[in-house]
Amino acid sequence: MTIDGHYSGTGNPGFSLALAQVEEGLTRLDQWETFKVHQVDKLDLPADGKLRIPLKWFAVAPWWKDMAKPSMEHAAVNVDNVARVELLIRGDGKDGKHVFTLRRLQLHGKVIALNTLLMGLVSAWVLCAVGWLVAVTLSLRTELKDREAAIALLKEVNKALELEARDLAGQAHIDPLTGALNRQGLRAALMSTSSLLADPMAVIFIDIDHFKSINDTHGHDVGDDVLRKFANVIASGIRSSDRLVRWGGEEFLIVCPVTNVHQGRTLAENLRRTLHQQAWPVGLRVTASFGVAQHHERDAIGVVIKHADEELYRAKRSGRDRVCAYTPGETTAPAEAA
């Protein structure tokens, strides 16, 4: 493919590309984390803005392999059913305005290579030449075919059992109501993917405002519908490298790698405004409060989550439907409860 773009800003004009592939037997369209992700990192945009990227440069994302644990046939690169293309600006984590204008993304190639076509024609001719021999020997191979069919059936049964076992293992890390990771899933992702903890990393804590009154007034079925829609809206507004976690009840957590506290606050503001634009069950108006904190060198993940939780409650005390961020060195007097 060829990328034709232009970058303006204070950082490095480099970028990364990710292709989200629908993988048969593994991908569920309603669960974003099950899409197979191919990525190529550390691309530099030339002066003329045009960069040709061979598809062989792409590799399957290690974090996806760690989470999905695919078989060998699904672990290789294949881009025959891509549902989404993501372009991530590197920017070197510098504050400021970063603008990447994508003028054109063009795919190149042939439907079938000439050598492949010629080989196919030769193969077809050979098959026709030996076809009559195959017909003569079919009757002698009936018993062998029956045995092969039995073996193939056993292989299919084993494959189905492996998929079921993998699905059950994955369910242990997924919240069944919203499709987001649960706390155990976040722990597994942090242990298996060290890049999540690479600085800078932002944590966003979210709490749905007045959720108890929704359950009390409209019932738990409506409350569950709100939770499912809320998780889908948030998941659609974050990157494939981010992790959405249902922390408990109406509380959610987003872990954002390669993101500082200012970028995390901008993301939280965008998500907060997006909630205002949604149509919610039974005509509800659903808002949320956000707390943002950044992981610093030698910080434990629990410390970052604690800072984000404190900022969340500062946002709720300040009137809800707002974003508060933890910035070391800045002191902010606690707001009066609304």
C-alpha positions in Angstrom: 0.0 0.0 0.0 1.0 3.6 -0.4 0.4 6.3 2.2 0.2 9.9 0.9 0.0 12.2 3.9 1.4 15.3 5.6 2.4 15.9 9.2 2.6 19.2 11.1 3.4 19.5 14.7 6.2 19.6 17.4 7.1 15.9 17.3 8.5 13.3 15.0 6.6 12.8 11.7 6.8 9.1 12.2 3.7 6.9 12.6 2.5 3.3 13.0 -0.2 1.3 11.0 -2.5 -1.3 12.4 -4.9 -3.6 10.4 -7.8 -5.2 12.3 -8.5 -8.5 10.7 -11.7 -10.6 11.1 -10.2 -14.0 11.8 -12.6 -16.9 11.3 -13.3 -18.9 14.4 -11.7 -16.2 16.7 -13.3 -12.9 15.9 -16.6 -11.8 17.4 -17.9 -8.7 15.7 -19.4 -7.3 19.0 -16.0 -7.7 20.8 -13.3 -5.3 19.5 -10.5 -7.1 21.4 -11.0 -10.4 19.4 -10.1 -8.8 16.0 -6.7 -10.0 14.9 -4.3 -7.0 14.7 -1.4 -6.8 12.2 0.9 -3.8 12.8 4.0 -2.2 11.5 5.8 0.3 13.8 8.3 3.2 13.4 7.4 4.3 9.9 8.9 7.6 8.9 7.1 9.9 6.5 9.4 11.1 3.7 9.6 14.7 2.6 7.2 14.3 -0.3 4.7 12.7 2.1 4.5 9.4 0.0 5.6 6.1 1.6 5.2 2.7 -0.1 4.6 -0.1 2.5 4.9 -3.7 1.5 2.3 -5.9 3.2 5.2 -8.3 4.2 6.3 -5.6 6.7 3.2 -6.2 8.8 3.4 -8.6 11.8 0.8 -10.0 14.1 0.7 -7.9 17.3 2.3 -9.9 20.1 -0.3 -8.6 22.6 -3.0 -10.2 20.4 -1.2 -13.5 20.4 -0.8 -13.4 24.2 -4.5 -12.7 24.6 -6.1 -14.9 21.9 -3.5 -17.7 22.1 -4.2 -18.7 18.4 -3.3 -22.0 16.8 -0.4 -22.1 14.3 -2.7 -21.7 11.4 -4.2 -18.5 12.9 -0.9 -17.1 14.2 0.5 -16.2 10.8 0.0 -12.9 8.9 -3.1 -12.8 6.6 -4.8 -9.6 5.5 -7.6 -11.1 3.4 -10.5 -9.8 5.6 -9.4 -6.5 7.1 -12.3 -4.6 8.8 -10.4 -1.5 10.0 -7.2 0.4 9.4 -5.7 2.6 12.2 -2.9 5.1 11.8 -1.2 6.2 15.0 1.0 9.3 15.2 4.2 8.8 17.0 4.9 12.4 18.1 7.5 11.2 20.6 5.1 12.0 23.5 5.7 15.7 23.0 2.9 18.1 24.2 1.4 20.3 21.6 -0.6 20.1 18.4 0.0 17.1 16.2 -1.9 17.0 12.8 -1.5 14.1 10.4 -3.4 14.8 7.1 -4.1 11.5 5.2 -4.6 12.5 1.6 -4.7 9.1 0.1 -4.3 5.4 1.0 -3.8 3.2 -2.1 -3.5 -0.6 -2.4 -1.3 -2.0 -5.2 -1.0 -5.5 -6.6 -2.4 -8.1 -9.0 -5.4 -10.3 -8.5 -3.1 -13.3 -9.4 0.6 -13.3 -10.2 1.6 -14.5 -13.8 3.8 -17.3 -12.4 0.9 -18.5 -10.3 -1.5 -18.5 -13.2 0.9 -20.5 -15.4 1.5 -22.9 -12.6 -2.2 -23.4 -12.2 -2.7 -24.1 -15.9 0.1 -26.6 -15.9 -1.3 -28.3 -12.8 -4.8 -28.5 -14.4 -3.3 -30.2 -17.5 -1.4 -32.7 -15.3 -4.6 -33.4 -13.4 -6.5 -34.1 -16.5 -3.8 -36.4 -17.8 -3.8 -38.6 -14.6 -7.5 -38.3 -14.0 -8.3 -41.6 -15.7 -5.8 -43.3 -13.5 -7.5 -42.0 -10.4 -10.8 -43.2 -11.6 -9.5 -46.8 -12.1 -8.0 -46.9 -8.6 -11.0 -45.4 -6.7 -12.6 -48.7 -6.0 -9.4 -50.1 -4.5 -9.1 -47.1 -2.1 -12.6 -47.2 -0.7 -11.5 -48.7 2.6 -8.6 -46.3 2.9 -10.9 -43.3 2.3 -13.3 -44.5 5.0 -10.4 -44.6 7.5 -9.2 -41.2 6.3 -12.7 -39.8 6.8 -12.8 -41.2 10.3 -9.4 -39.6 11.1 -10.6 -36.3 9.6 -13.7 -36.4 11.7 -11.7 -37.0 14.9 -9.4 -34.0 13.9 -12.5 -31.8 13.5 -13.9 -32.9 16.9 -10.5 -32.2 18.5 -10.4 -28.8 16.8 -13.9 -27.9 18.1 -12.9 -29.0 21.6 -9.8 -26.8 21.4 -11.8 -23.8 20.3 -14.4 -24.4 23.1 -11.6 -24.7 25.7 -10.0 -21.5 24.3 -13.3 -19.7 24.4 -13.9 -20.7 28.0 -10.4 -19.6 28.9 -11.1 -16.2 27.3 -14.4 -15.8 29.0 -12.6 -15.9 32.4 -11.0 -12.6 31.4 -14.1 -11.0 29.8 -17.0 -9.3 31.6 -20.0 -11.3 30.2 -22.4 -8.3 30.2 -20.3 -5.6 28.5 -17.6 -7.6 26.7 -14.9 -5.4 28.3 -12.0 -7.0 30.2 -12.6 -7.7 33.9 -10.0 -7.2 36.6 -8.5 -10.6 36.0 -8.3 -9.9 32.3 -6.4 -6.6 33.0 -4.0 -8.4 35.3 -3.3 -11.0 32.6 -2.8 -8.3 29.9 -0.4 -6.4 32.2 1.6 -9.6 32.9 1.8 -10.8 29.3 2.3 -7.4 27.6 5.1 -5.3 29.1 4.5 -2.5 26.5 1.3 -1.6 28.4 3.4 -0.3 31.3 5.9 1.6 29.1 6.1 5.3 29.9 4.2 7.4 29.3 1.0 5.5 30.2 -2.3 7.1 31.2 -5.1 5.5 33.3 -8.7 6.9 33.0 -11.2 6.0 35.7 -14.9 6.4 34.7 -18.1 6.2 36.7 -21.6 6.5 35.2 -23.4 9.4 37.0 -26.5 8.6 39.0 -26.6 5.0 37.9 -28.3 3.8 41.0 -31.3 6.0 40.2 -31.5 4.4 36.8 -31.8 0.9 38.3 -34.2 2.1 41.0 -36.5 4.0 38.6 -36.4 1.8 35.4 -35.3 -1.6 36.7 -32.1 -3.6 36.3 -32.9 -4.7 32.7 -32.7 -1.1 31.6 -29.6 -0.6 33.7 -28.0 -3.6 32.0 -28.9 -2.1 28.6 -27.2 1.2 29.6 -24.1 -0.6 30.7 -23.8 -2.5 27.4 -24.3 0.6 25.3 -21.9 2.6 27.5 -19.1 0.0 27.1 -19.7 -0.1 23.3 -19.6 3.7 23.0 -16.3 3.9 25.1 -14.7 1.0 23.2 -15.6 2.6 19.8 -13.8 5.8 20.9 -10.4 4.3 22.0 -7.5 2.8 20.1 -7.0 -0.9 19.5 -3.9 -0.7 21.7 -5.9 0.7 24.7 -7.6 -1.7 27.2 -11.2 -1.1 28.4 -11.9 -2.8 31.8 -15.1 -3.1 33.8 -13.8 -2.3 37.3 -17.1 -3.1 39.0 -20.8 -2.1 38.9 -20.9 1.1 36.8 -17.2 1.8 37.1 -14.8 1.4 34.1 -11.1 1.8 33.6 -9.1 2.6 30.4 -5.4 1.8 30.2 -3.7 3.9 27.4 -0.1 3.0 26.5 2.2 5.7 25.0 -0.2 8.4 26.4 0.7 11.2 28.8 -1.8 12.8 31.3 -2.6 15.7 29.0 -3.4 13.4 26.1 -5.4 11.2 28.4 -7.4 14.1 29.5 -8.1 15.1 25.9 -9.3 11.5 25.2 -11.6 11.6 28.3 -13.1 14.9 27.2 -13.8 13.5 23.8 -15.5 10.4 25.3 -17.5 12.6 27.7 -18.9 14.7 24.9 -19.6 11.6 22.8 -21.9 10.3 25.6 -24.0 13.4 25.1 -24.6 12.6 21.5 -26.0 9.0 22.1 -29.6 7.8 22.1 -30.0 5.9 25.4 -32.7 3.4 26.5 -36.1 4.8 27.5 -35.0 8.3 26.5 -32.4 8.6 29.4 -29.7 11.2 29.5 -26.5 9.4 30.5 -23.4 11.2 31.6 -20.2 10.1 33.3 -17.4 11.5 35.5 -13.7 10.9 34.5 -10.5 10.8 36.5 -7.1 10.8 34.7 -3.6 9.9 36.0 -0.2 9.1 34.4 2.1 6.2 35.2 5.6 7.5 36.1 8.9 5.6 36.4 9.0 3.1 39.3 5.2 3.7 40.0 3.2 0.6 40.8 0.1 0.3 38.6 -2.0 0.3 41.8 -0.7 3.8 42.6 -1.7 5.2 39.2 -5.2 3.6 39.6 -5.5 5.2 43.1 -4.6 8.7 41.7 -7.1 8.2 38.9 -9.8 7.1 41.4 -9.1 10.2 43.5 -9.5 12.4 40.5 -12.8 10.7 39.6 -14.3 11.5 43.0 -13.0 15.0 42.7 -14.9 15.3 39.4 -18.1 13.9 41.1 -17.8 16.3 44.0 -17.4 19.1 41.5 -20.7 18.4 40.0 -20.3 15.3 37.8 -20.2 15.1 34.0 -16.6 16.4 33.9 -12.9 15.4 33.7 -10.3 15.9 36.4 -6.6 15.0 36.0 -3.8 14.3 38.4 -0.7 16.4 37.7 2.1 16.0 40.3 3.2 19.4 41.7 -0.2 21.0 41.2 -2.6 21.4 44.1 -6.3 21.8 43.7 -8.7 22.4 46.5 -11.5 19.9 46.7 -14.7 21.1 45.2 -18.0 21.3 47.1 -20.3 18.3 46.6 -23.0 19.0 44.1 
